[in-house]
């Protein structure tokens, strides 16, 4: 059962990371907004997604490779998902070397929550998922070296 939860958390992290990488790839290729009549970055990214769905497949492949390189740190928590998620965010907020990039629930039932935190030369993807005793916290740290050459070969 624990191995199944680990796979589910890894899949959730993969989805979060793929979405972030896909968005970054689309926005990087989108025209910059420069005036009142220009297209916003969000609109440009949405247009890019509609025109090039293969970007998501590329992001998925890239995310799988990055998560394999990073490896996961796993810890158990007696807290439920909302409380454990709040604790994760409080831990990052207490630090001065990072900023929250994205956070939110990954399913409609509230059994999985994830965030992406950005540092100077690293990023972390964290997924908190429900289990029988409370929740499980999985964190993958990606360094600049892990990503170099993969995003912009």
LODREN-487800 format. One line per field, with one value per atom (N, C-alpha, C): residue number from 1; z, x, y; atom name. Coordinates in nm, 4 decimals. Each point is the difference from the previous one (the first is absolute). Layout:
BEGIN
k: (NUM, ...) $
up: (Z, ...) $
east: (X, ...) $
north: (Y, ...) $
a: (CA, ...) $
END
This chain:
BEGIN
k: (1, 1, 1, 2, 2, 2, 3, 3, 3, 4, 4, 4, 5, 5, 5, 6, 6, 6, 7, 7, 7, 8, 8, 8, 9, 9, 9, 10, 10, 10, 11, 11, 11, 12, 12, 12, 13, 13, 13, 14, 14, 14, 15, 15, 15, 16, 16, 16, 17, 17, 17, 18, 18, 18, 19, 19, 19, 20, 20, 20, 21, 21, 21, 22, 22, 22, 23, 23, 23, 24, 24, 24, 25, 25, 25, 26, 26, 26, 27, 27, 27, 28, 28, 28, 29, 29, 29, 30, 30, 30, 31, 31, 31, 32, 32, 32, 33, 33, 33, 34, 34, 34, 35, 35, 35, 36, 36, 36, 37, 37, 37, 38, 38, 38, 39, 39, 39, 40, 40, 40, 41, 41, 41, 42, 42, 42, 43, 43, 43, 44, 44, 44, 45, 45, 45, 46, 46, 46, 47, 47, 47, 48, 48, 48, 49, 49, 49, 50, 50, 50, 51, 51, 51, 52, 52, 52, 53, 53, 53, 54, 54, 54, 55, 55, 55, 56, 56, 56, 57, 57, 57, 58, 58, 58, 59, 59, 59, 60, 60, 60, 61, 61, 61, 62, 62, 62, 63, 63, 63, 64, 64, 64, 65, 65, 65, 66, 66, 66, 67, 67, 67, 68, 68, 68, 69, 69, 69, 70, 70, 70, 71, 71, 71, 72, 72, 72, 73, 73, 73, 74, 74, 74, 75, 75, 75, 76, 76, 76, 77, 77, 77, 78, 78, 78, 79, 79, 79, 80, 80, 80, 81, 81, 81, 82, 82, 82, 83, 83, 83, 84, 84, 84, 85, 85, 85, 86, 86, 86, 87, 87, 87, 88, 88, 88, 89, 89, 89, 90, 90, 90, 91, 91, 91, 92, 92, 92, 93, 93, 93, 94, 94, 94, 95, 95, 95, 96, 96, 96, 97, 97, 97, 98, 98, 98, 99, 99, 99, 100, 100, 100, 101, 101, 101, 102, 102, 102, 103, 103, 103, 104, 104, 104, 105, 105, 105, 106, 106, 106, 107, 107, 107, 108, 108, 108, 109, 109, 109, 110, 110, 110, 111, 111, 111, 112, 112, 112, 113, 113, 113, 114, 114, 114, 115, 115, 115, 116, 116, 116, 117, 117, 117, 118, 118, 118, 119, 119, 119, 120, 120, 120, 121, 121, 121, 122, 122, 122, 123, 123, 123, 124, 124, 124, 125, 125, 125, 126, 126, 126, 127, 127, 127, 128, 128, 128, 129, 129, 129, 130, 130, 130, 131, 131, 131, 132, 132, 132, 133, 133, 133, 134, 134, 134, 135, 135, 135, 136, 136, 136, 137, 137, 137, 138, 138, 138, 139, 139, 139, 140, 140, 140, 141, 141, 141, 142, 142, 142, 143, 143, 143, 144, 144, 144, 145, 145, 145, 146, 146, 146, 147, 147, 147, 148, 148, 148, 149, 149, 149, 150, 150, 150, 151, 151, 151, 152, 152, 152, 153, 153, 153) $
up: (0.0000, 0.0000, 0.0000, 0.0798, 0.0085, -0.1350, -0.0719, -0.1322, -0.0960, 0.0094, -0.0860, 0.0280, 0.1300, 0.0361, -0.0526, 0.0071, -0.0514, -0.1493, -0.0733, -0.1448, -0.0277, 0.0786, -0.0196, 0.0287, 0.1065, 0.0316, -0.1102, -0.0508, -0.1087, -0.1252, -0.0291, -0.1154, 0.0193, 0.1212, 0.0267, -0.0167, 0.0529, -0.0151, -0.1458, -0.0719, -0.1429, -0.0728, 0.0355, -0.0624, 0.0310, 0.1268, 0.0396, -0.0758, 0.0003, -0.0663, -0.1505, -0.0613, -0.1444, -0.0346, 0.0836, -0.0255, 0.0102, 0.1020, 0.0161, -0.1163, -0.0360, -0.1110, -0.1323, -0.0201, -0.1213, -0.0087, 0.1121, 0.0025, -0.0248, 0.0645, -0.0211, -0.1461, -0.0602, -0.1403, -0.0906, 0.0279, -0.0824, 0.0197, 0.1248, 0.0273, -0.0561, 0.0075, -0.0537, -0.1503, -0.0673, -0.1434, -0.0378, 0.1001, -0.0266, -0.0149, -0.0789, -0.0135, 0.1293, 0.0304, 0.1219, -0.0204, 0.1055, -0.0049, 0.0056, -0.0952, -0.0027, -0.0090, -0.0119, -0.0120, 0.0267, -0.0113, 0.0321, -0.0911, -0.1270, -0.0934, -0.0103, 0.0784, -0.0138, 0.0758, -0.0320, 0.0610, 0.1315, 0.1056, 0.1280, -0.0113, 0.0912, 0.0008, 0.0209, 0.0849, 0.0239, -0.1275, -0.0718, -0.1253, -0.1028, -0.0068, -0.0952, 0.0334, 0.1301, 0.0410, -0.0343, 0.0192, -0.0337, -0.1504, -0.0796, -0.1454, -0.0408, 0.0627, -0.0306, 0.0331, 0.1128, 0.0398, -0.1035, -0.0477, -0.0985, -0.1321, -0.0334, -0.1282, 0.0060, 0.1196, 0.0091, 0.1196, -0.0058, 0.1134, 0.0268, -0.0969, 0.0222, 0.1068, 0.0300, 0.1067, 0.1314, 0.0263, 0.1238, 0.0053, -0.1111, -0.0037, 0.0265, -0.0552, 0.0242, 0.1467, 0.0558, 0.1412, 0.0890, -0.0344, 0.0769, -0.0008, -0.1153, -0.0122, 0.0783, -0.0119, 0.0722, 0.1509, 0.0451, 0.1425, 0.0548, -0.0752, 0.0437, 0.0211, -0.0952, 0.0131, 0.1177, 0.0208, 0.1109, 0.1356, 0.0127, 0.1272, 0.0279, -0.1052, 0.0185, 0.0532, -0.0545, 0.0427, 0.1443, 0.0337, 0.1315, 0.1131, -0.0234, 0.1091, 0.0997, 0.0781, 0.0923, 0.1446, 0.0783, 0.1465, 0.0488, 0.0826, 0.0462, 0.1522, 0.0516, 0.1444, 0.0278, 0.1141, 0.0420, 0.0983, -0.0022, 0.0919, 0.0588, 0.1277, 0.0641, -0.0348, -0.0617, -0.0363, -0.1264, -0.0174, -0.1245, -0.1090, -0.1218, -0.1139, 0.0175, 0.0386, 0.0153, 0.1056, 0.1129, 0.1058, -0.0388, -0.0616, -0.0434, -0.1094, -0.0900, -0.1056, 0.0592, 0.0999, 0.0673, 0.0674, 0.0581, 0.0646, -0.1034, -0.1154, -0.1079, -0.0408, -0.0227, -0.0403, 0.1076, 0.1262, 0.1095, 0.0028, -0.0285, -0.0043, -0.1082, -0.1175, -0.1079, 0.0323, 0.0595, 0.0317, 0.1018, 0.0873, 0.1018, -0.0600, -0.1209, -0.0660, -0.0774, -0.0216, -0.0757, -0.1379, -0.0357, -0.1252, -0.1081, 0.0147, -0.0986, -0.0071, -0.1060, -0.0196, -0.0546, 0.0393, -0.0469, -0.1446, -0.0870, -0.1403, -0.0292, 0.0596, -0.0263, 0.1120, 0.0380, 0.1017, -0.0163, 0.0325, -0.0048, 0.0077, 0.0139, 0.0042, -0.1386, -0.0027, -0.1257, -0.0370, 0.0890, -0.0299, 0.0634, -0.0380, 0.0491, 0.1391, 0.0473, 0.1312, 0.1128, -0.0313, 0.1035, 0.0564, -0.0703, 0.0471, -0.0498, -0.0861, -0.0504, -0.0234, 0.0461, -0.0113, -0.0462, -0.0789, -0.0467, -0.0103, -0.0019, -0.0188, -0.0720, -0.0613, -0.0626, 0.0674, 0.0532, 0.0706, -0.0748, -0.0202, -0.0773, 0.0882, -0.0131, 0.0692, -0.1022, 0.0459, -0.0912, -0.1125, 0.0328, -0.1022, 0.0161, 0.0575, 0.0211, -0.0012, -0.0136, 0.0114, 0.0688, 0.0746, 0.0637, -0.0396, -0.0232, -0.0206, 0.1217, 0.0680, 0.1206, -0.0184, 0.0348, -0.0068, 0.1358, 0.0529, 0.1255, -0.0368, 0.0365, -0.0338, 0.1255, 0.0013, 0.1147, 0.0084, 0.1233, 0.0236, 0.1275, 0.0400, 0.1123, 0.1305, 0.0241, 0.1266, -0.0018, -0.1090, -0.0125, -0.1425, -0.0247, -0.1365, -0.0236, -0.1249, -0.0418, -0.0772, 0.0297, -0.0652, -0.0831, -0.1305, -0.0917, -0.0629, 0.0011, -0.0538, -0.0952, -0.1167, -0.0982, -0.0165, 0.0181, -0.0197, -0.1297, -0.0836, -0.1273, 0.0073, -0.0301, -0.0009, -0.1407, -0.0093, -0.1311, -0.0902, 0.0567, -0.0778, -0.0537, 0.0772, -0.0463, -0.1251, -0.0078, -0.1062, -0.1204, 0.0239, -0.1095, -0.1123, -0.1197, -0.1158, -0.0345, 0.0930, -0.0268, -0.0532, 0.0554, -0.0435, -0.1270, -0.0052, -0.1153, -0.0502, -0.0743, -0.0465, -0.0977) $
east: (0.0823, -0.0823, 0.0868, 0.1102, 0.0881, 0.0675, 0.0363, 0.0612, -0.0991, -0.1267, -0.1037, -0.0141, 0.0002, -0.0078, 0.1211, 0.1176, 0.1210, -0.0096, -0.0550, -0.0183, -0.1006, -0.1078, -0.1004, 0.0588, 0.0793, 0.0632, 0.0981, 0.0738, 0.0941, -0.0747, -0.1126, -0.0797, -0.0556, -0.0431, -0.0503, 0.1114, 0.1181, 0.1141, 0.0379, -0.0043, 0.0299, -0.0976, -0.1273, -0.0996, 0.0243, 0.0319, 0.0277, 0.1209, 0.1083, 0.1226, -0.0205, -0.0700, -0.0257, -0.0818, -0.0989, -0.0812, 0.0835, 0.0847, 0.0857, 0.0981, 0.0635, 0.0956, -0.0690, -0.1185, -0.0752, -0.0362, -0.0452, -0.0345, 0.1234, 0.1112, 0.1234, 0.0435, -0.0100, 0.0394, -0.0892, -0.1305, -0.0921, 0.0195, 0.0172, 0.0172, 0.1321, 0.1042, 0.1300, -0.0084, -0.0863, -0.0155, -0.1066, -0.0726, -0.1094, 0.0534, -0.0660, 0.0428, -0.0242, 0.0884, -0.0141, -0.1093, -0.0756, -0.1034, 0.0690, -0.0316, 0.0710, -0.0900, -0.1279, -0.0861, -0.1438, -0.0854, -0.1411, -0.0661, 0.0391, -0.0647, 0.0692, 0.1036, 0.0743, -0.0676, 0.0373, -0.0551, 0.0729, -0.0732, 0.0638, 0.0782, 0.0942, 0.0772, -0.0904, -0.1015, -0.0915, -0.0759, -0.0498, -0.0711, 0.0931, 0.1228, 0.0964, 0.0314, 0.0140, 0.0269, -0.1172, -0.1235, -0.1176, -0.0068, 0.0305, 0.0019, 0.1070, 0.1160, 0.1102, -0.0387, -0.0688, -0.0443, -0.0949, -0.0931, -0.0963, 0.0675, 0.1067, 0.0670, 0.1069, 0.0522, 0.1116, -0.0151, -0.0938, -0.0188, 0.1209, 0.0913, 0.1187, 0.0911, -0.0164, 0.0786, -0.0270, -0.1253, -0.0318, 0.0660, 0.0065, 0.0679, 0.1493, 0.0582, 0.1414, 0.0213, -0.0896, 0.0111, -0.0134, -0.0902, -0.0182, 0.1287, 0.0603, 0.1241, 0.1128, 0.0108, 0.1020, -0.0211, -0.1238, -0.0304, 0.0359, -0.0294, 0.0353, 0.1494, 0.0779, 0.1452, 0.0512, -0.0569, 0.0439, -0.0336, -0.1183, -0.0363, 0.0862, 0.0384, 0.0898, 0.1348, 0.0514, 0.1286, -0.0085, -0.1096, -0.0122, -0.0176, -0.0723, -0.0309, -0.0934, -0.0718, -0.0987, 0.0444, -0.0240, 0.0101, -0.1421, -0.0182, -0.1343, -0.0045, -0.1070, -0.0220, -0.1482, -0.0271, -0.1384, -0.0394, -0.1263, -0.0528, -0.1306, -0.0197, -0.1257, -0.1113, 0.0361, -0.0980, -0.0751, -0.1211, -0.0726, 0.0586, -0.0471, 0.0582, -0.0032, -0.1121, 0.0017, 0.1001, 0.0065, 0.0923, 0.1450, 0.0284, 0.1369, 0.0434, -0.0915, 0.0304, 0.0332, -0.0772, 0.0259, 0.1369, 0.0351, 0.1306, 0.1127, -0.0197, 0.0996, 0.0183, -0.1108, 0.0080, 0.0647, -0.0318, 0.0614, 0.1507, 0.0430, 0.1427, 0.0714, -0.0610, 0.0598, -0.0051, -0.1086, -0.0144, 0.1042, 0.0437, 0.0993, 0.1397, 0.0176, 0.1303, 0.0085, 0.1221, 0.0177, 0.0612, 0.0166, 0.0687, -0.0914, -0.1321, -0.0899, -0.1312, -0.0757, -0.1311, -0.0963, -0.1245, -0.1026, -0.0342, 0.0113, -0.0337, -0.1452, -0.0486, -0.1350, -0.0390, -0.1255, -0.0476, -0.1493, -0.0467, -0.1427, -0.0313, -0.1285, -0.0441, 0.0098, 0.0353, 0.0202, -0.1189, -0.0977, -0.1213, -0.1200, -0.1170, -0.1213, -0.0404, 0.0586, -0.0365, 0.0860, 0.1079, 0.0873, 0.0972, 0.0212, 0.0919, 0.1429, 0.0231, 0.1349, 0.0174, 0.1120, 0.0324, 0.1443, 0.0320, 0.1372, 0.0425, 0.1321, 0.0538, 0.1330, 0.0364, 0.1299, 0.0625, 0.1199, 0.0718, 0.1303, 0.0306, 0.1176, 0.1047, 0.1255, 0.1139, 0.0940, 0.1168, 0.0955, 0.0437, 0.0435, 0.0474, -0.0631, -0.1195, -0.0722, -0.1505, -0.0741, -0.1458, -0.0419, -0.1082, -0.0531, -0.1458, -0.0363, -0.1387, -0.0355, -0.1070, -0.0431, -0.1445, -0.0269, -0.1361, -0.0350, -0.1119, -0.0529, -0.1231, 0.0001, -0.1126, -0.0505, -0.1294, -0.0632, 0.0424, 0.0177, 0.0153, -0.0743, 0.0057, -0.0804, 0.0319, 0.1252, 0.0422, 0.0039, -0.0303, 0.0087, 0.0322, 0.1292, 0.0390, 0.1465, 0.0354, 0.1365, 0.0488, 0.1198, 0.0587, 0.1184, -0.0073, 0.1093, 0.0528, 0.1322, 0.0635, 0.1112, -0.0007, 0.1052, 0.0715, 0.1333, 0.0778, 0.0777, -0.0164, 0.0711, 0.0977, 0.1244, 0.0998, 0.0109, 0.0675, 0.0225, 0.0744, 0.0937, 0.0754, -0.0871, -0.1027, -0.0913, -0.0753, -0.0290, -0.0857, 0.0813, 0.1238, 0.0808, 0.0129, -0.0151, 0.0133, -0.1257, -0.0963, -0.1240, -0.1081, -0.0083, -0.1012, 0.0416, 0.1248, 0.0518, 0.1264, -0.0147, 0.1184, 0.0843) $
north: (-0.1194, 0.1194, 0.1259, -0.0030, 0.1157, 0.0252, -0.1076, 0.0174, 0.0648, -0.0359, 0.0599, 0.1490, 0.0393, 0.1415, 0.0753, -0.0646, 0.0632, 0.0261, -0.0962, 0.0179, 0.1100, 0.0052, 0.1046, 0.1378, 0.0107, 0.1288, 0.0385, -0.0976, 0.0287, 0.0445, -0.0638, 0.0413, 0.1402, 0.0322, 0.1347, 0.1021, -0.0307, 0.0917, 0.0144, -0.1096, 0.0029, 0.0912, -0.0105, 0.0876, 0.1460, 0.0299, 0.1385, 0.0522, -0.0782, 0.0429, 0.0129, -0.0935, 0.0073, 0.1234, 0.0303, 0.1192, 0.1264, 0.0071, 0.1177, 0.0115, -0.1124, 0.0027, 0.0324, -0.0557, 0.0299, 0.1469, 0.0557, 0.1414, 0.0859, -0.0349, 0.0761, -0.0061, -0.1157, -0.0141, 0.0826, -0.0010, 0.0772, 0.1493, 0.0419, 0.1428, 0.0496, -0.0823, 0.0402, 0.0242, -0.0722, 0.0177, 0.1007, 0.0524, 0.0933, 0.1418, 0.0812, 0.1386, 0.0772, 0.0935, 0.0798, 0.1038, 0.0251, 0.1035, 0.1362, 0.0872, 0.1267, 0.1218, -0.0186, 0.1173, -0.0345, 0.1000, -0.0181, -0.1012, -0.0075, -0.0904, -0.1345, -0.0242, -0.1247, -0.1138, -0.1222, -0.1195, -0.0253, -0.0367, -0.0301, -0.1305, -0.0206, -0.1236, -0.1206, 0.0137, -0.1106, -0.0356, 0.1013, -0.0259, -0.0621, 0.0489, -0.0554, -0.1453, -0.0312, -0.1375, -0.0905, 0.0486, -0.0795, -0.0252, 0.1004, -0.0178, -0.1001, 0.0106, -0.0914, -0.1434, -0.0206, -0.1332, -0.0580, 0.0802, -0.0476, -0.0353, 0.0712, -0.0222, -0.1078, -0.0317, -0.0935, -0.0939, -0.0969, -0.0901, -0.0885, -0.0144, -0.0819, 0.0604, 0.1286, 0.0630, -0.0705, -0.0371, -0.0689, -0.1375, -0.0710, -0.1297, 0.0184, 0.1050, 0.0284, 0.0365, 0.0786, 0.0379, -0.1227, -0.0908, -0.1232, -0.0818, -0.0160, -0.0753, 0.0664, 0.1303, 0.0747, -0.0125, 0.0124, -0.0098, -0.1379, -0.1059, -0.1350, -0.0116, 0.0496, -0.0049, 0.0797, 0.1180, 0.0842, -0.0622, -0.0604, -0.0627, -0.1218, -0.0727, -0.1139, 0.0467, 0.1096, 0.0545, 0.0487, 0.0674, 0.0636, -0.1009, -0.1081, -0.0906, 0.0678, -0.0760, 0.0566, -0.0171, 0.1031, -0.0100, -0.0226, -0.1005, -0.0354, 0.0065, 0.0607, 0.0003, -0.0202, -0.0609, -0.0224, 0.1094, 0.0351, 0.1005, -0.0513, 0.0237, -0.0383, 0.0978, 0.1131, 0.1028, -0.0390, 0.0527, -0.0235, 0.0909, -0.0152, 0.0717, 0.1518, 0.0617, 0.1463, 0.0484, -0.0705, 0.0413, -0.0246, -0.1140, -0.0300, 0.0972, 0.0359, 0.0967, 0.1361, 0.0407, 0.1274, -0.0028, -0.1134, -0.0139, 0.0105, -0.0615, 0.0092, 0.1458, 0.0698, 0.1408, 0.0868, -0.0261, 0.0753, -0.0218, -0.1232, -0.0301, 0.0794, 0.0070, 0.0784, 0.1495, 0.0469, 0.1421, 0.0457, -0.0909, 0.0342, 0.0162, -0.0445, 0.0097, 0.1305, 0.0465, 0.1243, -0.0252, -0.1277, -0.0310, -0.0573, 0.0173, -0.0591, 0.0778, -0.0292, 0.0624, -0.1054, 0.0108, -0.0921, 0.0325, -0.1003, 0.0191, -0.0346, -0.1087, -0.0484, -0.0952, -0.0005, -0.0940, -0.0211, -0.1190, -0.0260, -0.1479, -0.0296, -0.1388, -0.0614, -0.1277, -0.0708, -0.0872, -0.0084, -0.0763, 0.0699, -0.0412, 0.0657, -0.0478, -0.1092, -0.0533, 0.0553, 0.0703, 0.0550, -0.1008, -0.1098, -0.1047, 0.0180, 0.0974, 0.0251, 0.1500, 0.0519, 0.1418, 0.0085, 0.1000, 0.0137, 0.1441, 0.0205, 0.1341, -0.0074, 0.1111, 0.0177, 0.1215, -0.0171, 0.1055, 0.0254, 0.1276, 0.0381, 0.0654, -0.0451, 0.0598, 0.0617, 0.0440, 0.0634, -0.0925, -0.1201, -0.0933, -0.1381, -0.0019, -0.1246, 0.0243, -0.1086, 0.0025, -0.1297, 0.0068, -0.1200, -0.0183, -0.1251, -0.0391, -0.0836, 0.0380, -0.0704, -0.0449, -0.1256, -0.0540, -0.0590, 0.0420, -0.0540, -0.0815, -0.1283, -0.0866, -0.0717, -0.0279, -0.0650, -0.1458, -0.0483, -0.1431, -0.0378, -0.1243, -0.0478, 0.0725, 0.0311, 0.0593, 0.1519, 0.0635, 0.1452, 0.0381, 0.0283, 0.0346, -0.0349, 0.0001, -0.0262, 0.1214, 0.0457, 0.1170, -0.0472, 0.0242, -0.0347, 0.1276, 0.0130, 0.1194, -0.0395, 0.0630, -0.0176, 0.1334, 0.0029, 0.1226, -0.0118, 0.1011, 0.0076, 0.1158, -0.0281, 0.1063, 0.0569, 0.1115, 0.0610, -0.0980, -0.0733, -0.0984, -0.1123, -0.0397, -0.1054, 0.0439, 0.1291, 0.0530, 0.0490, 0.0476, 0.0549, -0.1025, 0.0460, -0.0862, -0.0779, -0.0057, -0.0720, 0.0931, 0.1206, 0.0953, 0.0742, 0.0382, 0.0761, -0.0687, -0.1106, -0.0746, 0.0801) $
a: (N, CA, C, N, CA, C, N, CA, C, N, CA, C, N, CA, C, N, CA, C, N, CA, C, N, CA, C, N, CA, C, N, CA, C, N, CA, C, N, CA, C, N, CA, C, N, CA, C, N, CA, C, N, CA, C, N, CA, C, N, CA, C, N, CA, C, N, CA, C, N, CA, C, N, CA, C, N, CA, C, N, CA, C, N, CA, C, N, CA, C, N, CA, C, N, CA, C, N, CA, C, N, CA, C, N, CA, C, N, CA, C, N, CA, C, N, CA, C, N, CA, C, N, CA, C, N, CA, C, N, CA, C, N, CA, C, N, CA, C, N, CA, C, N, CA, C, N, CA, C, N, CA, C, N, CA, C, N, CA, C, N, CA, C, N, CA, C, N, CA, C, N, CA, C, N, CA, C, N, CA, C, N, CA, C, N, CA, C, N, CA, C, N, CA, C, N, CA, C, N, CA, C, N, CA, C, N, CA, C, N, CA, C, N, CA, C, N, CA, C, N, CA, C, N, CA, C, N, CA, C, N, CA, C, N, CA, C, N, CA, C, N, CA, C, N, CA, C, N, CA, C, N, CA, C, N, CA, C, N, CA, C, N, CA, C, N, CA, C, N, CA, C, N, CA, C, N, CA, C, N, CA, C, N, CA, C, N, CA, C, N, CA, C, N, CA, C, N, CA, C, N, CA, C, N, CA, C, N, CA, C, N, CA, C, N, CA, C, N, CA, C, N, CA, C, N, CA, C, N, CA, C, N, CA, C, N, CA, C, N, CA, C, N, CA, C, N, CA, C, N, CA, C, N, CA, C, N, CA, C, N, CA, C, N, CA, C, N, CA, C, N, CA, C, N, CA, C, N, CA, C, N, CA, C, N, CA, C, N, CA, C, N, CA, C, N, CA, C, N, CA, C, N, CA, C, N, CA, C, N, CA, C, N, CA, C, N, CA, C, N, CA, C, N, CA, C, N, CA, C, N, CA, C, N, CA, C, N, CA, C, N, CA, C, N, CA, C, N, CA, C, N, CA, C, N, CA, C, N, CA, C, N, CA, C, N, CA, C, N, CA, C, N, CA, C, N, CA, C, N, CA, C, N, CA, C, N, CA, C, N, CA, C, N, CA, C, N, CA, C, N, CA, C, N, CA, C, N, CA, C, N, CA, C, N, CA, C, N, CA, C, N, CA, C, N, CA, C, N, CA, C, N, CA, C) $
END
